[in-house]
Amino acid sequence: MASRQPRNIDRQLMESDRWNSLFPDFEYDQVPPEEPSSSRRHTGQVLAPLVRVRSLDEVVTGLTHEQALDEACRCLRCDVKGIRVG
């Protein structure tokens, strides 16, 4: 029942049933990508401990624009398991 409540709330507020256009159903094949991404996982830059002690700046500054784009292109289909032969 809880999974239908957001749909019902949206229908009441917007006075139309637009749920399927906002959140279409996706189907995925259980096939790993032909060529895995050569990119490794990116991590955000972190302030050094000595800087953190005397600063109110964010500790993790996040990714650069290029790192974010590269990270978005990585395959995140961890649920797909390749069949090991041999």
Distance bins in CASP14 RR format, pairs under 12 A and 6 or more apart:
PFRMAT RR
TARGET T0000
AUTHOR 0000-0000-0000
RMODE 2
METHOD distances of the structure
MODEL  1
1 7 0 0 0 0 0 1 0 0 0 0 0
1 8 0 0 0 0 1 0 0 0 0 0 0
2 8 0 0 0 0 0 1 0 0 0 0 0
2 9 0 0 0 0 0 1 0 0 0 0 0
3 19 0 0 0 0 0 1 0 0 0 0 0
3 23 0 0 0 0 0 1 0 0 0 0 0
4 10 0 0 0 0 0 1 0 0 0 0 0
4 11 0 0 0 0 0 1 0 0 0 0 0
4 19 0 0 0 0 1 0 0 0 0 0 0
5 11 0 0 0 0 0 1 0 0 0 0 0
5 12 0 0 0 0 0 1 0 0 0 0 0
5 19 0 0 0 0 0 1 0 0 0 0 0
6 12 0 0 0 0 0 1 0 0 0 0 0
6 13 0 0 0 0 0 1 0 0 0 0 0
6 14 0 0 0 0 0 1 0 0 0 0 0
6 19 0 0 0 0 1 0 0 0 0 0 0
6 22 0 0 0 0 0 1 0 0 0 0 0
6 23 0 0 0 0 1 0 0 0 0 0 0
7 13 0 0 0 0 0 1 0 0 0 0 0
7 14 0 0 0 0 0 1 0 0 0 0 0
7 16 0 0 0 0 0 1 0 0 0 0 0
7 17 1 0 0 1 0 0 0 0 0 0 0
7 18 0 0 0 0 1 0 0 0 0 0 0
7 19 1 0 1 0 0 0 0 0 0 0 0
7 20 0 0 0 0 1 0 0 0 0 0 0
7 22 0 0 0 0 1 0 0 0 0 0 0
7 23 0 0 0 0 1 0 0 0 0 0 0
8 14 0 0 0 0 0 1 0 0 0 0 0
8 17 0 0 0 0 1 0 0 0 0 0 0
8 19 0 0 0 0 1 0 0 0 0 0 0
9 19 0 0 0 0 0 1 0 0 0 0 0
10 16 0 0 0 0 1 0 0 0 0 0 0
10 17 0 0 0 0 1 0 0 0 0 0 0
10 18 1 0 0 1 0 0 0 0 0 0 0
10 19 1 0 0 1 0 0 0 0 0 0 0
10 20 0 0 0 0 0 1 0 0 0 0 0
10 21 0 0 0 0 0 1 0 0 0 0 0
10 22 1 0 0 1 0 0 0 0 0 0 0
10 23 0 0 0 0 1 0 0 0 0 0 0
11 17 1 0 1 0 0 0 0 0 0 0 0
11 18 0 0 0 0 1 0 0 0 0 0 0
11 19 1 0 0 1 0 0 0 0 0 0 0
11 20 0 0 0 0 0 1 0 0 0 0 0
11 22 0 0 0 0 0 1 0 0 0 0 0
12 19 0 0 0 0 0 1 0 0 0 0 0
13 19 0 0 0 0 0 1 0 0 0 0 0
14 21 0 0 0 0 0 1 0 0 0 0 0
14 22 0 0 0 0 1 0 0 0 0 0 0
16 22 0 0 0 0 0 1 0 0 0 0 0
17 23 0 0 0 0 0 1 0 0 0 0 0
18 24 0 0 0 0 0 1 0 0 0 0 0
19 25 0 0 0 0 0 1 0 0 0 0 0
20 26 0 0 0 0 0 1 0 0 0 0 0
26 77 0 0 0 0 0 1 0 0 0 0 0
28 75 0 0 0 0 0 1 0 0 0 0 0
28 76 0 0 0 0 0 1 0 0 0 0 0
28 77 1 0 0 1 0 0 0 0 0 0 0
28 79 0 0 0 0 1 0 0 0 0 0 0
28 80 1 0 0 1 0 0 0 0 0 0 0
29 77 0 0 0 0 1 0 0 0 0 0 0
29 79 0 0 0 0 0 1 0 0 0 0 0
29 80 0 0 0 0 1 0 0 0 0 0 0
30 77 0 0 0 0 1 0 0 0 0 0 0
30 79 0 0 0 0 1 0 0 0 0 0 0
30 80 1 0 1 0 0 0 0 0 0 0 0
30 81 0 0 0 0 1 0 0 0 0 0 0
30 82 0 0 0 0 1 0 0 0 0 0 0
30 83 0 0 0 0 0 1 0 0 0 0 0
31 75 0 0 0 0 0 1 0 0 0 0 0
31 77 0 0 0 0 1 0 0 0 0 0 0
31 79 0 0 0 0 0 1 0 0 0 0 0
31 80 1 0 0 1 0 0 0 0 0 0 0
31 81 0 0 0 0 0 1 0 0 0 0 0
31 82 0 0 0 0 1 0 0 0 0 0 0
31 83 0 0 0 0 0 1 0 0 0 0 0
32 75 0 0 0 0 1 0 0 0 0 0 0
32 77 1 0 0 1 0 0 0 0 0 0 0
32 78 0 0 0 0 0 1 0 0 0 0 0
32 79 0 0 0 0 0 1 0 0 0 0 0
32 80 1 0 1 0 0 0 0 0 0 0 0
32 81 1 0 0 1 0 0 0 0 0 0 0
32 82 1 0 1 0 0 0 0 0 0 0 0
32 83 0 0 0 0 1 0 0 0 0 0 0
32 84 0 0 0 0 0 1 0 0 0 0 0
33 73 0 0 0 0 0 1 0 0 0 0 0
33 74 0 0 0 0 0 1 0 0 0 0 0
33 75 1 0 1 0 0 0 0 0 0 0 0
33 76 0 0 0 0 0 1 0 0 0 0 0
33 77 1 0 0 1 0 0 0 0 0 0 0
33 78 0 0 0 0 0 1 0 0 0 0 0
33 80 0 0 0 0 1 0 0 0 0 0 0
33 82 0 0 0 0 0 1 0 0 0 0 0
34 75 0 0 0 0 0 1 0 0 0 0 0
35 75 0 0 0 0 1 0 0 0 0 0 0
36 73 0 0 0 0 0 1 0 0 0 0 0
36 74 0 0 0 0 1 0 0 0 0 0 0
36 75 1 0 0 1 0 0 0 0 0 0 0
36 76 0 0 0 0 0 1 0 0 0 0 0
36 77 0 0 0 0 0 1 0 0 0 0 0
36 80 0 0 0 0 0 1 0 0 0 0 0
36 82 0 0 0 0 0 1 0 0 0 0 0
37 70 0 0 0 0 1 0 0 0 0 0 0
37 71 0 0 0 0 1 0 0 0 0 0 0
37 72 0 0 0 0 0 1 0 0 0 0 0
37 73 1 0 0 1 0 0 0 0 0 0 0
37 74 1 0 1 0 0 0 0 0 0 0 0
37 75 1 0 1 0 0 0 0 0 0 0 0
37 76 0 0 0 0 1 0 0 0 0 0 0
37 77 0 0 0 0 0 1 0 0 0 0 0
38 70 0 0 0 0 1 0 0 0 0 0 0
38 73 0 0 0 0 0 1 0 0 0 0 0
38 74 0 0 0 0 1 0 0 0 0 0 0
38 75 0 0 0 0 0 1 0 0 0 0 0
39 66 0 0 0 0 0 1 0 0 0 0 0
39 67 0 0 0 0 1 0 0 0 0 0 0
39 68 0 0 0 0 0 1 0 0 0 0 0
39 69 0 0 0 0 0 1 0 0 0 0 0
39 70 1 0 1 0 0 0 0 0 0 0 0
39 71 1 0 0 1 0 0 0 0 0 0 0
39 72 0 0 0 0 0 1 0 0 0 0 0
39 73 1 0 0 1 0 0 0 0 0 0 0
39 74 1 0 1 0 0 0 0 0 0 0 0
39 75 0 0 0 0 1 0 0 0 0 0 0
39 76 0 0 0 0 0 1 0 0 0 0 0
40 67 0 0 0 0 0 1 0 0 0 0 0
40 70 0 0 0 0 1 0 0 0 0 0 0
40 71 0 0 0 0 1 0 0 0 0 0 0
40 74 0 0 0 0 1 0 0 0 0 0 0
41 63 0 0 0 0 0 1 0 0 0 0 0
41 67 0 0 0 0 0 1 0 0 0 0 0
41 70 0 0 0 0 1 0 0 0 0 0 0
41 71 1 0 0 1 0 0 0 0 0 0 0
41 74 1 0 0 1 0 0 0 0 0 0 0
41 75 0 0 0 0 0 1 0 0 0 0 0
41 76 0 0 0 0 0 1 0 0 0 0 0
41 78 0 0 0 0 0 1 0 0 0 0 0
42 62 0 0 0 0 1 0 0 0 0 0 0
42 63 1 0 1 0 0 0 0 0 0 0 0
42 64 0 0 0 0 1 0 0 0 0 0 0
42 65 0 0 0 0 0 1 0 0 0 0 0
42 66 0 0 0 0 1 0 0 0 0 0 0
42 67 1 0 1 0 0 0 0 0 0 0 0
42 68 1 0 0 1 0 0 0 0 0 0 0
42 69 0 0 0 0 0 1 0 0 0 0 0
42 70 1 0 0 1 0 0 0 0 0 0 0
42 71 1 0 1 0 0 0 0 0 0 0 0
42 72 0 0 0 0 0 1 0 0 0 0 0
42 73 0 0 0 0 0 1 0 0 0 0 0
42 74 0 0 0 0 1 0 0 0 0 0 0
43 60 0 0 0 0 1 0 0 0 0 0 0
43 61 0 0 0 0 0 1 0 0 0 0 0
43 62 0 0 0 0 1 0 0 0 0 0 0
43 63 0 0 0 0 1 0 0 0 0 0 0
43 64 0 0 0 0 0 1 0 0 0 0 0
43 67 0 0 0 0 1 0 0 0 0 0 0
43 71 0 0 0 0 1 0 0 0 0 0 0
44 58 0 0 0 0 0 1 0 0 0 0 0
44 59 0 0 0 0 0 1 0 0 0 0 0
44 60 1 0 1 0 0 0 0 0 0 0 0
44 61 1 0 0 1 0 0 0 0 0 0 0
44 62 1 0 1 0 0 0 0 0 0 0 0
44 63 1 0 1 0 0 0 0 0 0 0 0
44 64 0 0 0 0 1 0 0 0 0 0 0
44 67 1 0 0 1 0 0 0 0 0 0 0
44 68 0 0 0 0 1 0 0 0 0 0 0
44 71 0 0 0 0 1 0 0 0 0 0 0
45 51 0 0 0 0 0 1 0 0 0 0 0
45 57 0 0 0 0 0 1 0 0 0 0 0
45 58 0 0 0 0 1 0 0 0 0 0 0
45 59 0 0 0 0 1 0 0 0 0 0 0
45 60 1 0 0 1 0 0 0 0 0 0 0
45 61 1 0 1 0 0 0 0 0 0 0 0
45 62 1 0 0 1 0 0 0 0 0 0 0
45 63 0 0 0 0 1 0 0 0 0 0 0
45 64 0 0 0 0 1 0 0 0 0 0 0
45 67 0 0 0 0 1 0 0 0 0 0 0
46 52 0 0 0 0 1 0 0 0 0 0 0
46 57 0 0 0 0 0 1 0 0 0 0 0
46 58 0 0 0 0 1 0 0 0 0 0 0
46 59 1 0 0 1 0 0 0 0 0 0 0
46 60 1 0 1 0 0 0 0 0 0 0 0
46 61 1 0 0 1 0 0 0 0 0 0 0
46 62 0 0 0 0 1 0 0 0 0 0 0
46 63 0 0 0 0 0 1 0 0 0 0 0
47 53 0 0 0 0 1 0 0 0 0 0 0
47 54 0 0 0 0 0 1 0 0 0 0 0
47 55 1 0 0 1 0 0 0 0 0 0 0
47 56 0 0 0 0 0 1 0 0 0 0 0
47 57 1 0 0 1 0 0 0 0 0 0 0
47 58 1 0 0 1 0 0 0 0 0 0 0
47 59 1 0 1 0 0 0 0 0 0 0 0
47 60 0 0 0 0 1 0 0 0 0 0 0
47 61 1 0 0 1 0 0 0 0 0 0 0
47 62 0 0 0 0 0 1 0 0 0 0 0
48 54 0 0 0 0 0 1 0 0 0 0 0
48 55 0 0 0 0 1 0 0 0 0 0 0
48 57 0 0 0 0 0 1 0 0 0 0 0
48 59 0 0 0 0 1 0 0 0 0 0 0
48 61 0 0 0 0 0 1 0 0 0 0 0
49 55 0 0 0 0 0 1 0 0 0 0 0
49 59 0 0 0 0 1 0 0 0 0 0 0
51 57 1 0 0 1 0 0 0 0 0 0 0
51 58 0 0 0 0 0 1 0 0 0 0 0
51 59 0 0 0 0 1 0 0 0 0 0 0
51 61 0 0 0 0 0 1 0 0 0 0 0
52 58 0 0 0 0 1 0 0 0 0 0 0
52 59 1 0 1 0 0 0 0 0 0 0 0
52 60 0 0 0 0 0 1 0 0 0 0 0
52 61 0 0 0 0 0 1 0 0 0 0 0
53 59 0 0 0 0 0 1 0 0 0 0 0
55 61 0 0 0 0 0 1 0 0 0 0 0
61 67 0 0 0 0 0 1 0 0 0 0 0
62 68 0 0 0 0 1 0 0 0 0 0 0
62 71 0 0 0 0 0 1 0 0 0 0 0
63 69 0 0 0 0 1 0 0 0 0 0 0
63 70 0 0 0 0 1 0 0 0 0 0 0
63 71 1 0 0 1 0 0 0 0 0 0 0
63 72 0 0 0 0 1 0 0 0 0 0 0
64 70 0 0 0 0 1 0 0 0 0 0 0
64 71 0 0 0 0 0 1 0 0 0 0 0
65 71 0 0 0 0 0 1 0 0 0 0 0
65 72 0 0 0 0 0 1 0 0 0 0 0
66 72 0 0 0 0 0 1 0 0 0 0 0
66 73 0 0 0 0 0 1 0 0 0 0 0
67 73 0 0 0 0 0 1 0 0 0 0 0
67 74 0 0 0 0 0 1 0 0 0 0 0
68 74 0 0 0 0 0 1 0 0 0 0 0
END
